[in-house]
Amino acid sequence: MEKIINQLLEYVKKSKSIVVIGHENPDGDAVGSVLGLYILLKQMGKNAWAVFPNNVPDFLKWVPHFNEAIFYNNDNQIIEEIFQKCEIIFCLDFNERKRVGKMQYLLENSKATKILIDHHPYPDSFFDILISEQEVSSTAELVYTVIELCQWTTYINKEVAENLFTGIMSDTISFNVNASRPKTYEIAARLLQYGLNKEKIHRNIFNSFTQQRMRMLGYALHKKMKIIHEYATGYIYLSKNELQEFCFQKGDTEGFVNYPLSIKGIRFAALFLERDEYIKISFRSVGNIPVNEIMAKHFSGGGHKNAAGGEAKNVSLEECINQFESILPLYKDILLNEED
């Protein structure tokens, strides 16, 4: 790591224009990591930009300096110009080029140094500098560690801290998953020293439902959740018409996939959402159930051991669910192994 950090320091020292980008459909970790590092670079006197492929959910638009972020789906020409003149591109919270959607060709054709900071498995070897640590809770935690190793902590202010804390809290679901390392809590404690309101951050992330979103959750749990005790599995499925009925907005189903895991004996949960051209799939699990491997093998997706996402194209919602149910017997032993 020391050699990599020294390389990073050298690149940043000689660069004036730096872009920080996150993945398509950014979540709390992507938003917090990107904006946290972006603000820090501005504090260092760099010309910096925070860039995302598309918009973020409404419940994340409160974070400090969000209004300074640029979105490719809104300002593609501006972003293309930035990519042409920047010297460094920090790539946060994604492990493959395709995760930046329509910005992929910009990333691949840019002459800038590409620096990856991420916690997903199997990172792409495309990047010039690769900092990948799967055991950390979140990319935001890893960004803080990099800041510390680079001796940049003097540039951390409340806005940097609040964004990084948001990333950690979001990816750990308020320190309930992927949060067994003492180091995670040590970093969270250091960030809190900047005067953060932890309760407010939690409320903004997890308790800011619109009325329609709350009603959709109630409908999903009552009418559209199926439990298969034989395989310790539960899943929720919503059609395109049902989403429209509840005036669906980006981010409205965030966290829905976790609810089946609240049922005693359920260890594997899934969410299926019918969109215009594909079925969006989310997996969650507890213990040693490797949902990223299951997703990669059957639904061309990926992620972490206990949290993964993917898509199914050219199939109906019913066909996708039938395929999902058909693979459960293949994993019966691991699904029912409660010793882990």
Secondary structure, DSSP 8 states (H G I E B T S, - for coil): -HHHHHHHHHHHHT-SEEEEE--SS--HHHHHHHHHHHHHHHHTT-EEEEEESS---GGGTTSTTGGG-EEHHHHHHHHHHHHHH-SEEEEES-SSGGGGGGGHHHHHH--SEEEEEE-SSS--TTSSEEEE-TTSS-HHHHHHHHHHHTT-GGG--HHHHHHHHHHHHHHTTTTTSS---HHHHHHHHHHHTTT--HHHHHHHHHS---HHHHHHHHHHHHHSEEEEGGGTEEEEEE-HHHHHHTT--TTTTTTGGGGGGGSTT--EEEEEEE-SSSEEEEEEE-TT--HHHHHHHHHS-EE-SSEEEEEE-SS-HHHHHHHHHHHGGGGHHHHH-TT-
